Amino acid sequence: MLQRCLALGLTLAAAACGPVQPSREATLANEIVAAAQLPEGANPAGTYSQFFAWDEGGNIAFVFVDQRRENAAEHIARLKRSCKQAGLNTFPCNHARFGLLKPGERLWVPTPYHLPIIFDAGCSLIKGLYDVRAKRVHSIRCNGTL
């Protein structure tokens, strides 16, 4: 009996160590990033953090944010105070870094309404829409002038 339990345990452990398949969202995010041709005036692709959300039509809204910040800790502290004062416990207030990601990091948010917004950000914020069925970027643009 002990040998069977050990054999079963080893079999399960070996299965757990097998190759991990990327999630559907990870695969789609890779497709979006590969298909997205950044607009003129955009920064190098590696400087952007990437946010994704399913929209009501089954497409994916995305936002790339240039988050190269020297004052990230100060910005997080300010967001934390704002969230506490407003009594909010939804995204980004319930995210460990309040939605601030390092360049290249990705985050799927609950809805397009939770995507980052920066008014007059120029190409520090790029937003777009990915058509899942057609497997193409439907639209992509910088978010206004600085």
C-alpha positions as YAML, in Angstrom:
chain: A
units: angstrom
residues:
- id: 1
  name: MET
  ca: [0.00, 0.00, 0.00]
- id: 2
  name: LEU
  ca: [2.77, 2.43, 0.91]
- id: 3
  name: GLN
  ca: [4.53, 1.68, -2.38]
- id: 4
  name: ARG
  ca: [1.34, 2.45, -4.34]
- id: 5
  name: CYS
  ca: [0.92, 5.74, -2.49]
- id: 6
  name: LEU
  ca: [4.54, 6.69, -3.17]
- id: 7
  name: ALA
  ca: [4.20, 5.71, -6.84]
- id: 8
  name: LEU
  ca: [1.01, 7.77, -7.16]
- id: 9
  name: GLY
  ca: [2.67, 10.72, -5.44]
- id: 10
  name: LEU
  ca: [5.69, 10.55, -7.75]
- id: 11
  name: THR
  ca: [3.44, 10.28, -10.81]
- id: 12
  name: LEU
  ca: [1.47, 13.36, -9.75]
- id: 13
  name: ALA
  ca: [4.66, 15.26, -8.95]
- id: 14
  name: ALA
  ca: [6.13, 14.41, -12.36]
- id: 15
  name: ALA
  ca: [2.94, 15.56, -14.09]
- id: 16
  name: ALA
  ca: [3.06, 18.85, -12.20]
- id: 17
  name: CYS
  ca: [6.62, 19.45, -13.40]
- id: 18
  name: GLY
  ca: [5.67, 19.08, -17.08]
- id: 19
  name: PRO
  ca: [5.60, 22.02, -19.46]
- id: 20
  name: VAL
  ca: [3.12, 24.70, -18.51]
- id: 21
  name: GLN
  ca: [0.76, 25.74, -21.28]
- id: 22
  name: PRO
  ca: [0.11, 29.48, -21.53]
- id: 23
  name: SER
  ca: [-3.39, 30.59, -20.64]
- id: 24
  name: ARG
  ca: [-5.76, 31.77, -23.35]
- id: 25
  name: GLU
  ca: [-5.26, 35.35, -22.18]
- id: 26
  name: ALA
  ca: [-1.46, 35.02, -22.31]
- id: 27
  name: THR
  ca: [-1.67, 33.64, -25.84]
- id: 28
  name: LEU
  ca: [-4.01, 36.43, -26.94]
- id: 29
  name: ALA
  ca: [-1.81, 39.09, -25.32]
- id: 30
  name: ASN
  ca: [1.16, 37.71, -27.25]
- id: 31
  name: GLU
  ca: [-0.88, 37.88, -30.48]
- id: 32
  name: ILE
  ca: [-1.91, 41.47, -29.79]
- id: 33
  name: VAL
  ca: [1.62, 42.64, -29.01]
- id: 34
  name: ALA
  ca: [2.97, 40.88, -32.12]
- id: 35
  name: ALA
  ca: [0.24, 42.37, -34.34]
- id: 36
  name: ALA
  ca: [0.31, 45.91, -32.92]
- id: 37
  name: GLN
  ca: [2.24, 48.39, -35.00]
- id: 38
  name: LEU
  ca: [2.91, 51.26, -32.63]
- id: 39
  name: PRO
  ca: [1.85, 54.68, -33.93]
- id: 40
  name: GLU
  ca: [4.32, 57.29, -35.09]
- id: 41
  name: GLY
  ca: [5.74, 59.06, -32.06]
- id: 42
  name: ALA
  ca: [5.49, 56.01, -29.82]
- id: 43
  name: ASN
  ca: [8.31, 55.06, -27.52]
- id: 44
  name: PRO
  ca: [10.15, 51.74, -27.92]
- id: 45
  name: ALA
  ca: [7.78, 48.80, -27.32]
- id: 46
  name: GLY
  ca: [9.74, 47.58, -24.29]
- id: 47
  name: THR
  ca: [8.98, 50.77, -22.33]
- id: 48
  name: TYR
  ca: [5.25, 50.08, -22.11]
- id: 49
  name: SER
  ca: [3.31, 48.10, -19.55]
- id: 50
  name: GLN
  ca: [0.32, 46.38, -21.12]
- id: 51
  name: PHE
  ca: [-3.29, 46.26, -19.94]
- id: 52
  name: PHE
  ca: [-6.03, 44.14, -21.54]
- id: 53
  name: ALA
  ca: [-9.78, 43.68, -21.05]
- id: 54
  name: TRP
  ca: [-12.54, 41.80, -22.86]
- id: 55
  name: ASP
  ca: [-15.22, 44.10, -24.20]
- id: 56
  name: GLU
  ca: [-18.92, 43.30, -24.51]
- id: 57
  name: GLY
  ca: [-18.52, 42.33, -28.18]
- id: 58
  name: GLY
  ca: [-15.92, 39.65, -27.48]
- id: 59
  name: ASN
  ca: [-12.99, 41.78, -28.64]
- id: 60
  name: ILE
  ca: [-10.08, 42.90, -26.51]
- id: 61
  name: ALA
  ca: [-9.51, 46.53, -25.59]
- id: 62
  name: PHE
  ca: [-5.90, 47.25, -24.71]
- id: 63
  name: VAL
  ca: [-3.83, 50.09, -23.35]
- id: 64
  name: PHE
  ca: [-0.06, 50.36, -23.34]
- id: 65
  name: VAL
  ca: [1.35, 52.79, -20.76]
- id: 66
  name: ASP
  ca: [4.90, 54.10, -20.65]
- id: 67
  name: GLN
  ca: [5.50, 53.74, -16.94]
- id: 68
  name: ARG
  ca: [9.15, 54.63, -16.73]
- id: 69
  name: ARG
  ca: [8.85, 56.58, -13.51]
- id: 70
  name: GLU
  ca: [11.56, 57.69, -11.19]
- id: 71
  name: ASN
  ca: [8.93, 58.56, -8.58]
- id: 72
  name: ALA
  ca: [6.86, 55.32, -8.69]
- id: 73
  name: ALA
  ca: [6.89, 54.94, -4.88]
- id: 74
  name: GLU
  ca: [5.56, 58.49, -4.45]
- id: 75
  name: HIS
  ca: [2.89, 57.88, -7.10]
- id: 76
  name: ILE
  ca: [1.79, 54.62, -5.42]
- id: 77
  name: ALA
  ca: [1.56, 56.40, -2.05]
- id: 78
  name: ARG
  ca: [-0.62, 59.12, -3.61]
- id: 79
  name: LEU
  ca: [-2.92, 56.51, -5.20]
- id: 80
  name: LYS
  ca: [-3.13, 54.60, -1.93]
- id: 81
  name: ARG
  ca: [-4.23, 57.76, -0.08]
- id: 82
  name: SER
  ca: [-6.81, 58.58, -2.76]
- id: 83
  name: CYS
  ca: [-8.26, 55.07, -2.67]
- id: 84
  name: LYS
  ca: [-8.45, 55.10, 1.12]
- id: 85
  name: GLN
  ca: [-10.11, 58.53, 1.20]
- id: 86
  name: ALA
  ca: [-12.66, 57.44, -1.40]
- id: 87
  name: GLY
  ca: [-13.26, 54.11, 0.35]
- id: 88
  name: LEU
  ca: [-12.65, 52.20, -2.89]
- id: 89
  name: ASN
  ca: [-11.84, 48.50, -2.98]
- id: 90
  name: THR
  ca: [-12.01, 47.94, -6.75]
- id: 91
  name: PHE
  ca: [-9.30, 48.04, -9.39]
- id: 92
  name: PRO
  ca: [-6.84, 49.71, -9.25]
- id: 93
  name: CYS
  ca: [-7.24, 50.20, -5.50]
- id: 94
  name: ASN
  ca: [-7.27, 46.45, -4.82]
- id: 95
  name: HIS
  ca: [-4.15, 45.79, -6.94]
- id: 96
  name: ALA
  ca: [-0.87, 45.32, -5.05]
- id: 97
  name: ARG
  ca: [0.85, 48.15, -6.96]
- id: 98
  name: PHE
  ca: [-2.34, 50.14, -7.69]
- id: 99
  name: GLY
  ca: [-2.18, 49.24, -11.36]
- id: 100
  name: LEU
  ca: [1.39, 50.45, -11.82]
- id: 101
  name: LEU
  ca: [3.39, 47.88, -13.69]
- id: 102
  name: LYS
  ca: [6.98, 47.70, -14.75]
- id: 103
  name: PRO
  ca: [7.77, 48.06, -18.46]
- id: 104
  name: GLY
  ca: [6.88, 44.82, -20.24]
- id: 105
  name: GLU
  ca: [4.54, 43.58, -17.49]
- id: 106
  name: ARG
  ca: [0.95, 42.68, -18.37]
- id: 107
  name: LEU
  ca: [-2.32, 42.83, -16.51]
- id: 108
  name: TRP
  ca: [-5.82, 41.72, -17.47]
- id: 109
  name: VAL
  ca: [-8.42, 43.96, -15.85]
- id: 110
  name: PRO
  ca: [-12.12, 43.14, -15.31]
- id: 111
  name: THR
  ca: [-13.61, 45.45, -17.97]
- id: 112
  name: PRO
  ca: [-12.49, 48.15, -20.42]
- id: 113
  name: TYR
  ca: [-13.72, 50.68, -17.85]
- id: 114
  name: HIS
  ca: [-10.82, 49.56, -15.62]
- id: 115
  name: LEU
  ca: [-8.15, 50.32, -18.22]
- id: 116
  name: PRO
  ca: [-5.77, 53.17, -17.35]
- id: 117
  name: ILE
  ca: [-6.73, 56.65, -18.49]
- id: 118
  name: ILE
  ca: [-4.34, 59.56, -18.90]
- id: 119
  name: PHE
  ca: [-5.69, 62.67, -20.59]
- id: 120
  name: ASP
  ca: [-3.42, 64.41, -23.09]
- id: 121
  name: ALA
  ca: [-0.74, 61.76, -22.60]
- id: 122
  name: GLY
  ca: [0.56, 61.80, -26.13]
- id: 123
  name: CYS
  ca: [2.20, 58.48, -26.90]
- id: 124
  name: SER
  ca: [2.83, 57.79, -23.22]
- id: 125
  name: LEU
  ca: [-0.51, 56.01, -23.47]
- id: 126
  name: ILE
  ca: [-1.51, 53.98, -26.52]
- id: 127
  name: LYS
  ca: [-4.94, 52.46, -26.78]
- id: 128
  name: GLY
  ca: [-6.40, 50.02, -29.22]
- id: 129
  name: LEU
  ca: [-8.89, 47.30, -30.00]
- id: 130
  name: TYR
  ca: [-8.08, 43.75, -31.08]
- id: 131
  name: ASP
  ca: [-10.57, 41.79, -33.18]
- id: 132
  name: VAL
  ca: [-10.31, 38.27, -31.77]
- id: 133
  name: ARG
  ca: [-12.17, 36.55, -34.63]
- id: 134
  name: ALA
  ca: [-10.13, 38.25, -37.37]
- id: 135
  name: LYS
  ca: [-6.92, 38.05, -35.28]
- id: 136
  name: ARG
  ca: [-5.96, 41.63, -36.08]
- id: 137
  name: VAL
  ca: [-5.61, 44.99, -34.40]
- id: 138
  name: HIS
  ca: [-8.71, 46.92, -35.39]
- id: 139
  name: SER
  ca: [-7.47, 50.28, -34.12]
- id: 140
  name: ILE
  ca: [-4.45, 51.66, -32.31]
- id: 141
  name: ARG
  ca: [-3.58, 55.28, -31.50]
- id: 142
  name: CYS
  ca: [-1.76, 57.57, -29.13]
- id: 143
  name: ASN
  ca: [-3.97, 59.33, -26.59]
- id: 144
  name: GLY
  ca: [-3.71, 62.96, -27.65]
- id: 145
  name: THR
  ca: [-1.11, 65.68, -27.51]
- id: 146
  name: LEU
  ca: [1.02, 66.62, -24.55]
...
